[in-house]
Amino acid sequence: MLETIAVGNEVGKDEYEESVPALREELVELQHELRERGFSVLLNLVGTDTHGCEEVYDRLHEWFDARYLAATAFDLPSDEERERPLFWRYWRALPRHGRVGVHYGAWTLGALAARLRGDLDDAAFTARIDHVERFERMLADDGTLLIKLWLHVPKKEFKKRLKRASKDPLEAQFVDERDWLMLEHYDDLVPLAETYLRGTDTASCPWTLIESTDARYRDLTVLRALTAALRGALERDDAARRAAEVADAEDAGAQDVVPTGDVLSGIDTTAALEKGEYGDRLEELQARLHSLAARACAQGVSTVLAFEGWDAAGKGGAIRRISAAVRARLIRVVPIAAPTPEEKAHHYLWRFWRELPRAGRMLVFDRSWYGRVLVERVEGFASRDEWKRAYAEINDFEQQLVEHGIVLCKFWLEITPDEQLRRFDARRDTGYKRYKITDEDLRNRARRDDYVAAVNEMVRRTSTDVARWELVSSEDKRWARVRVLEVVCDALSARLD
Amino acid sequence: MLETIAVGNEVGKDEYEESVPALREELVELQHELRERGFSVLLNLVGTDTHGCEEVYDRLHEWFDARYLAATAFDLPSDEERERPLFWRYWRALPRHGRVGVHYGAWTLGALAARLRGDLDDAAFTARIDHVERFERMLADDGTLLIKLWLHVPKKEFKKRLKRASKDPLEAQFVDERDWLMLEHYDDLVPLAETYLRGTDTASCPWTLIESTDARYRDLTVLRALTAALRGALERDDAARRAAEVADAEDAGAQDVVPTGDVLSGIDTTAALEKGEYGDRLEELQARLHSLAARACAQGVSTVLAFEGWDAAGKGGAIRRISAAVRARLIRVVPIAAPTPEEKAHHYLWRFWRELPRAGRMLVFDRSWYGRVLVERVEGFASRDEWKRAYAEINDFEQQLVEHGIVLCKFWLEITPDEQLRRFDARRDTGYKRYKITDEDLRNRARRDDYVAAVNEMVRRTSTDVARWELVSSEDKRWARVRVLEVVCDALSARLD
């Protein structure tokens, strides 16, 4: 597959100079059209021709309107990156909608180097390919146009270029272990790369393989691939808009279908704790959590807690019982409200990725990524397609956290509508809690049936092996607080040495 | 000063429980009022009572509306932080307007630990105090309410608490070198802290010293200090609004005063290069820059280049001649357009701080922080007070870059109005450059006189020892590109071993 493209393609100077101006003009026109539509474009540059990748990387700054370009060359990860799940460094570099991101290396080089290094065995490499395929699909679904270019030179040429670089006292510093790994295992690399390229070559995120020995051929082919990809994205977007109009009409009928089965009604809302017992249990569990959190820090184990539940269900109170038990420097509480414009200009999971804690820390989300399939679904902020595919995206996200060794707990705090109303009334009477109640709370209350359907579907679809939902009755706040603490303590205990 | 506050203050349980509810209620009301006005609040917690600081840090999460709280405990810096100027880690943690930031340790602990460790001598410590004082004033000027709390316990108590923590196998990991340093040099620490506290105790950012031996006294005093500070900020804001109305009226007259002296007219706009000579010089300088950039990377020396100039003066072209010469992974070009809402919700320098490169990299700003005293001044986006004080803030910022060892060059590209018009016309005729011209460009052109005044004042006020302006005639693009390359090469040469 790779060797077959090395047929000695060349482009003469005349042809190059004749073709380039019109293509550049079209490229910039297309870039602006896509920008106006809020598309982001993400270009992945990678291949055996590392030198060529850098030359193309330079060209891209000339060809595109550089004001809307965001380029990242992925060197070896920093300590802040190593302490987070693998893809954190890629998430933090994602371009905002309307921008063209250029990534050199990124997750493709990461996967190949890890396999060559032996960090991944065959099975793990296959799993990584699946992971990448899902990750790229998620970006594409979110309106990102992914353009993946593999620049290829044969072994002899690769070796020649690498040797030349490594002998130059200044160039040598840029040759990192991954280059040598690729050369040393070139004969393994080619079939591995082919497996990877095939496994991630999908309809929405196809690969373009480019012979890179002749620079003019390479540049012209890249330029043509870019304009074709951008043009194609615009055409697909036109078609999608027409299709969306039809789908919206169908959607109106479909929304009435409430999924069967009600996991919430199975929660025992009579569970309660006496004040005295509560005090004892709270003290005991907080002391336990205090020490577990300290041990987790010593062992570099991070914890992520996600809290969902009805308004006034007592999320804040439960969270405070946790944060009061843990040393302040080890815990951070992130309340999730409506997204900022910056957050809106990214995939909805981006804001959660960027908050992920360093090794040994605890992060608590007061509301979470589940907003996508709760409030955004019910209020219509996300389209049917968007929230439907969110279940799989969320499962992927949580799996990555757990695979990185993070302790993940997610809680649904349940209260009855009557109890909720009592609490709203009580809040109105307590001065410093008045700010906690808004018109929105009352509006949400009116849509309880829609929310019940959404919660049920959420729990059924996202209770996975790696991340189970903990449904906690919060009718009695004391019971809920103790139960939450207990779950967190048990999860940490199970994970720590 | 510090020992005098240790007089054994205590608060009984009854007094505490009577006083707290009303204060908490007031605190939340004040927090929301300030939030609506777009104030940010930044609380610095520090002192010999490290244990008490963490307890208060917890309390703050209970007392404030935690949804608008952003807390950071500053441990030892990460590698990403160590590779940037000292204050980068503080900038990246600054709360956005409307939020309450809680910083534990931060620059106060940083300064004291550095002095005790011997990283700073007396003169450098004094300079650091000046720096902190200017930094805090800058935040205060920008509408941040700074509340600085020093929690104090006497040596005996400090020693007891630290020993107890260090003997506990789980607590011991949180005792870092800075704690031992403070204990070991406690007798030096007290006078140093007093010098620091006095030097940074200003009208807009005063210190509150709190005896911390009795937890109830400490908490109640903190709560009182917070409500008083927030209340005071609101009152000052009311007064400032009234004053601003008067000032605005005066402003209208003041804007006509054009500063004397015209540095721009001193630029020789006839400087030019023949095509042949240009080609030779360009090639030679790009080769030189290529190698210098690689050496800079090897030596961990970063470079920051700022480009300003008239629209169509050729900033982009000059920058491309630089980026084409440097390996793509070593250079990043950041075009500065109108700020995003996220950027607007911070100090105007925040967006530049967050972009600062890791060690050994080159960062190019296509337009820069000078927008504050150029477009924002002329178009009225910044008030007279804001752009007036920006000169000193910018000089401070640049000094920090240079003190960190960064090579800093700033360019003004000058063209005559006639040449500018010719280029606008030419752009309209070149398809792929059409997007580079906007109505704004034409509007700016009409205000050339205002801009000339602003540029003159900018150059005069911000050409400092550490960061001189390079005024480059760009009437002939070839001349400008070569000159820019030459300046960058010379600056790098001078800095490298």
Boltz contact constraints between the chains, C-beta under 6 A:
constraints:
  - contact:
      token1: [A, 24]
      token2: [B, 432]
      max_distance: 6.0
  - contact:
      token1: [A, 25]
      token2: [B, 431]
      max_distance: 6.0
  - contact:
      token1: [A, 25]
      token2: [B, 432]
      max_distance: 6.0
  - contact:
      token1: [A, 28]
      token2: [B, 432]
      max_distance: 6.0
  - contact:
      token1: [A, 32]
      token2: [B, 435]
      max_distance: 6.0
  - contact:
      token1: [A, 54]
      token2: [B, 327]
      max_distance: 6.0
  - contact:
      token1: [A, 54]
      token2: [B, 328]
      max_distance: 6.0
  - contact:
      token1: [A, 57]
      token2: [B, 328]
      max_distance: 6.0
  - contact:
      token1: [A, 58]
      token2: [B, 324]
      max_distance: 6.0
  - contact:
      token1: [A, 58]
      token2: [B, 328]
      max_distance: 6.0
  - contact:
      token1: [A, 61]
      token2: [B, 323]
      max_distance: 6.0
  - contact:
      token1: [A, 62]
      token2: [B, 320]
      max_distance: 6.0
  - contact:
      token1: [A, 65]
      token2: [B, 435]
      max_distance: 6.0
  - contact:
      token1: [A, 67]
      token2: [B, 335]
      max_distance: 6.0
  - contact:
      token1: [A, 73]
      token2: [B, 329]
      max_distance: 6.0
  - contact:
      token1: [A, 78]
      token2: [B, 79]
      max_distance: 6.0
  - contact:
      token1: [A, 78]
      token2: [B, 80]
      max_distance: 6.0
  - contact:
      token1: [A, 79]
      token2: [B, 78]
      max_distance: 6.0
  - contact:
      token1: [A, 79]
      token2: [B, 79]
      max_distance: 6.0
  - contact:
      token1: [A, 80]
      token2: [B, 78]
      max_distance: 6.0
  - contact:
      token1: [A, 80]
      token2: [B, 80]
      max_distance: 6.0
  - contact:
      token1: [A, 170]
      token2: [B, 291]
      max_distance: 6.0
  - contact:
      token1: [A, 170]
      token2: [B, 294]
      max_distance: 6.0
  - contact:
      token1: [A, 173]
      token2: [B, 298]
      max_distance: 6.0
  - contact:
      token1: [A, 291]
      token2: [B, 170]
      max_distance: 6.0
  - contact:
      token1: [A, 294]
      token2: [B, 170]
      max_distance: 6.0
  - contact:
      token1: [A, 298]
      token2: [B, 173]
      max_distance: 6.0
  - contact:
      token1: [A, 320]
      token2: [B, 62]
      max_distance: 6.0
  - contact:
      token1: [A, 323]
      token2: [B, 61]
      max_distance: 6.0
  - contact:
      token1: [A, 324]
      token2: [B, 58]
      max_distance: 6.0
  - contact:
      token1: [A, 327]
      token2: [B, 54]
      max_distance: 6.0
  - contact:
      token1: [A, 328]
      token2: [B, 54]
      max_distance: 6.0
  - contact:
      token1: [A, 328]
      token2: [B, 57]
      max_distance: 6.0
  - contact:
      token1: [A, 328]
      token2: [B, 58]
      max_distance: 6.0
  - contact:
      token1: [A, 329]
      token2: [B, 73]
      max_distance: 6.0
  - contact:
      token1: [A, 333]
      token2: [B, 66]
      max_distance: 6.0
  - contact:
      token1: [A, 335]
      token2: [B, 67]
      max_distance: 6.0
  - contact:
      token1: [A, 341]
      token2: [B, 341]
      max_distance: 6.0
  - contact:
      token1: [A, 342]
      token2: [B, 340]
      max_distance: 6.0
  - contact:
      token1: [A, 342]
      token2: [B, 342]
      max_distance: 6.0
  - contact:
      token1: [A, 431]
      token2: [B, 25]
      max_distance: 6.0
  - contact:
      token1: [A, 432]
      token2: [B, 24]
      max_distance: 6.0
  - contact:
      token1: [A, 432]
      token2: [B, 25]
      max_distance: 6.0
  - contact:
      token1: [A, 432]
      token2: [B, 28]
      max_distance: 6.0
  - contact:
      token1: [A, 435]
      token2: [B, 32]
      max_distance: 6.0
  - contact:
      token1: [A, 435]
      token2: [B, 65]
      max_distance: 6.0
